[in-house]
Amino acid sequence: MRPLLASLLAVAALAACDESPQELALQTVTSGTLGGIPFTVLGGAVYQAGPDGPLFADETGGRIVLDDDPAGLGMSDPNHLHLRTRFALSDAGTLQIAAFGTSGSELTSGHWVLLARDGAAIEYQFRLRGALFADSAFTPAPAIPSAEHWIVTEFYAADVPGYAAGSSGVTMWELNDLTPGFDEDVLSCNPGPAIESVALTGDAVAYALESGWLLAVQPVDQIVGPCQ
């Protein structure tokens, strides 16, 4: 069976909770590459569907950090990061995307977004160094919540575009919006961008996953910017 087809069948089976990682012959990994991007497992159990293939974590969860910082991922400005992430979640599954954390606390010392599937809905949170900024859900809910989805996020360690020097923050666009536009992010101008008046000093990019797949990570050297 072709590797891509095998991976897609594995996604469908696990999203439906039909088979376990062991039954699908997924391999437990401690490091590797995902679409050519190197990563290291921080904790939990992370399974991979073949070399360079999609990553899976069950309900016990798994955490990874990318081996490259934003500059190494191709960003011209190392204080800004534009990420496109493809994922699929089982019911009650979660995906955390974090950036600009420090070594040893990669997932909690920077800013992050948390996506969580609750039945047909996919909810989200914005957190600034752990403090909750906004909590909502994508509307309308996706027609097939267990299907693969894309999410576009931008993180700013310093100098949020259009805001005061020294500020930091994060923004995100609607599910499967791969042509993100200015003033089209989910927070828009109400409640406004998730920012705070402190610069971040870390450069880690990390993911945490429960009951779901991390299918692709694509850094793009562009910055759209949040609503002003």
Buried (B, 14 or more C-beta within 10 A) or exposed (E): EEEEEBBBBBBBBBBEEEBEBEEBEBEEBEEBBBEEBEBBBBEBBBBBBBEBBBBBBBEEBBBBBBBBBBEBBEBEBBBBBBBBBBBBBBEEBBBBBBBBBBEEBBBBBBBBBBBBBBEBBBBBBBBBBEEEBBEEBBEEBBEEBBEBBBBBBBBBBBBBBEBEEEBBBBBBBBBBBEEBEEEEBBBEEEEBBBBBEEBBEBBBBBBBBBBBBBBBBBBBEEBBBBBE
